[in-house]
Amino acid sequence: MKDDDLLRRSQELLDKLFRNSPAAIALVRLGDGVLLDLNDAYERMFGWQRREAIGQSAEALRVWANPGDRARFLELMAAKGRVADFESQARRRNGEIFDSLVSSEAIEVAGERIVLVIVLDISARKRAERALSASEERFGKMFREAPETMTLVRAADATYLDVNREFEKQTGFARQEVVGRTSFDLGLWHVPQEREAMLRRLHESGRLSNLEFVLRRRDGALRGVQLNCVTIEVAGEACWLFILRDITERKRAEAALRESEQRFRVLSELSADFYWEQDEQLRFVERVGHTWERHSYPAADVIGKTRWELSALNMSEEDWQRHRADLEARREFRNLEVERPLPSGGTRWISTSGRPIFDAEGRFRGYRGVGSDITERKRAERALRESEQRFRALVDLSSDWYWATDAEHRFTFREGEILRRMGIPPEADYGIRRWEMGFLNMDEQAWARHRAALERREEFRDLLLERRSPDGRVHWATISGRPQYDAEGHFVGYHGTGRDVTRQVLAEQHLRQLNEALEQKVAARTADLDAANRELEAFSYSVSHDLRAPLRQIDGFLRLLSKEIPQPGEKAAHYLDTITSAAQRMSQLIEDLLAFSRIGRAELKRRDVDLSALARLVAKELATGAPERRVEWRITEGLAAHADAGLMRVVLENLLGNAWKYTRRKPQATIEFARTPAGEFMVRDDGAGFDPKFANSLFQPFRRLHAAQEFEGSGVGLATVRRILERHGGSVRAEGAVDAGATFHFTLPPA
C-alpha cells in the first residue's frame, strides 16, 4: 500500500472518530477564535447546527455562560498551549446553562495553527456532588445536635474520631479532650473488662444492641448506660457509630417496682429498636434489629410482604384501611401499635413509626422507619390497671425537643412529643420570639441580657424558663442553642434543644426547704454542743483542782509517815510503796486524761514540720533516760508534713515511746521511723508485739494489752495519737504479732 493510500485511510479514520465521538469536539482557529468545524455531539450539546456555527466565534455564539471563565481559559491557552479539565458553565442555544469540563490543545493543520476543543457535560456529576455535600452537612448537624449521646470511633484502634454535644454534657469531657483517645484512656468504663468483651463482640458481629454497662463521668460519678452500635464506612475506613442512653433513672425505677410488693415485673428492655424500609408498593425490603430476630418472624418471612399481610390481633380491617389511607397520602405516622402472635406461642406488642421517602426528583420511593418492642410496657399497663390503678404508666423517658429560629429570632420549627404532653402545641409559637411567649421567671433585664447574647451570636446553654401551659399547669424547661450560618457565613438563626426539668426544679425547691430546716437544727445542735463544751471545761477544772488536792494530801501524809517510821518492817514498807505507786499512777492518769480532753479543743496551727528532725529529738531524749540500753535507731531523712508541730511531737513521743518501752527486754533492739511505698508514715519495732485480733482495741482509752507489772502506762497514749491524726484529717492503724514486734502506720493529708 502506497503512502498516499495510508495517509488517505488515516484521514478517513480520524474523520470518523471526530464525527462519531460521544464528546463534543470543535476545531477553532487560534488567531480569531472562529469555529472551523464541529462534530455531531457538539451540535446535540449546544443546539447549533454545523452550518450555522462554522465561521462564527464562540463569543458570538455566547457558548461561554461566564465571561470570566472564557478569559481564564484564554490565559491558560496563551501560557501553556493546552488546557486540561477546565470546569466552567456553558450556555446552549436555548439559553440553558449547564456545567461543563473543557480540554484543548493547539495543533498545526496544513500549516495553520488551530485549537482542538473537547467539551463534556458534567451537570449530573455536579448535582450529585452538591447533593452529597448537603447530605453530609445534614448528617453532621444531626450528629452534633442530637439529644442522645453519639460517638464515632475508628474500628481499627477504637480511638474517637468525633463526639457530639450530648456526649460532652453526659461525660464531662470536652470534645478536644476526647478525639484521638480511647474510652479506656478516659477511664469511662467502671469495669474495664466489660470494654474488652464489647470490643470482641463488635469485631465479630459489627454491631451491638442494648449493651448495658456502668459509665464513669469525668467527676467520678457513675451512671448506668445502654449502648447501641453499628458499623459504617467513613472515607473508605470502617468506623463504629455508638449511641448511648442514660438508663440510671430507669434502673432506679426498676428497683422501686420490685420493692413495691412485686406488683409489676421489670420491663426486660425499655428500648428494643429495629429499623425497616418499604418499597413503592409498601412491601418490606429490609428489617434490621434484634427484636424481630428474637421475638417475631425471621427476616425471610417478612421481606416482600406488606404490614397488613402479617398477623395482627388488635387490628381490624377498618384499622388497616385508616393506616393504608395515611400511607397512600404519603403522610408520616407515629407510634402505630400492633400486637403480633409468635410462632412459638404468646404475643409481642410493637410500636412503629415511619416517614415517606422521596428521591431527588420528588418521586415516592417507599417508607423508612423504626419500631420498638413495647410488650413489657403493655403488660405493665395491664397490671397497673388491674391493681386498682395504684400506679400510672411509665411516661416517655425522653423529655427533649428540637427548635429553630430565623435571623430575626422568630420560631420556624419546634418538634417533640413532650411539648404535646405538656399541653403546648409546638406550632402554636411559630413566627414569634421567645421573649413574646410569656415566661413567668424572666423580667425585662433578664431578657435584655439574653437578647444581647443572641445579638453577639453567642452559644447559650441551659437557659432556665418557667411557663404556664393552657391547662394552667406550670412547667420548667432548660433551653440550649447555637447560632447557624449559611455557606457564605451569613447568620441565619439559631438551632437548639429543650428539656422539661419541672421535676428537678421542684425537687431543688424542696431540697432548699429541707436545707433551711437542717440549718436551724444545726444551729440548735451547735448551741447544745457549746453548752456541753462549757460543761467539759468545768469538769476539766474540777479534775485539775479538786481531784489533785486529795492526791497531794496522800503524798504529804506519806512523807510524814516515812519520817515517823524511819525503818519500817518489810510488810509496812511494801504497803507504803504500794500506796506511793498508786498515788503516782493516779496523778499520771489524771494528767493523761486532761491531755486527752484538751486534744479535741486545741486550735490547730498548721505549718511545714520536719518529722525526721522531731523523731531524732524524741529518740535522743529517750536514750538519755536509759544510756545502758542498746537500740539501733533507723530514722529516714526528709520526712515532712503540713501539720501542728506541737501535736506532731505528741504523736511521735507516744509512738516512739511505746516502741522504746516494749523493746526494753531485748539486749539489742531496732526502732524504725520511715515512709512506706504507699505513702504512709511508719513506726516499727521488734519488741513484745501484741495479739493482732486486739489491734482495734489499742486505740481505745484505758485499754491495755499488757499488765502494769510488765509494762507501765495508762492506756491513753494511743487514743491521743488517733485523736490528733483524725483532727488533722489523717488516720492510724496497727499491725503486730506476739513477741514479733509491732508496726504503727499513720497518714496525714497533703499540704
Secondary structure, 3 states (H helix, E strand, C coil): CCHHHHHHHHHHHHHHHHHHCCCEEEEEECCCCEEEEECHHHHHHHCCCHHHHCCCEHHHHCCECCHHHHHHHHHHHHHHCEEEEEEEEEECCCCCEEEEEEEEEEEEECCEEEEEEEEEECHHHHHHHHHHHHHHHHHHHHHHHCCCEEEEEECCCCCEEEECHHHHHHHCCCHHHHCCCCHHHHCCECCHHHHHHHHHHHHHHCEEEEEEEEEECCCCCEEEEEEEEEEEEECCEEEEEEEEEECHHHHHHHHHHHHCCCCCCCCCCCCCEEEEEECCCCCEEEEECHHHHHHCCCHHHHCCCCHHHCCCCCCCHHHHHHHHHHHHCCCCEEEEEEEEECCCCCEEEEEEEEEEEECCCCCEEEEEEEEEECHHHHHHHHHHHHCCCCCCCCCCCCCEEEEEECCCCEEEEEECHHHHHCCCCHHHHCCCEHHHCCCCCCCHHHHHHHHHHHHCCCCEEEEEEEEECCCCCEEEEEEEEEEEECCCCCEEEEEEEEEECHHHHHHHHHHHHHHHHHHHHHHHHHHHHHHHHHHHHHHHHHHHHHHHHHHHHHHHHHHHHHHHCCCCCHHHHHHHHHHHHHHHHHHHHHHHHHHHHHHCCCCCCEEEEEHHHHHHHHHHHHHHHCCCCCEEEEECCCCEEEEEHHHHHHHHHHHHHHHHHHCCCCCCEEEEEEECCCCCEEEEECCCCCCHHHHHHHHCCCCCCCCCCCCCCCCCHHHHHHHHHHHCCCEEEEEECCCCCEEEEEECCCC
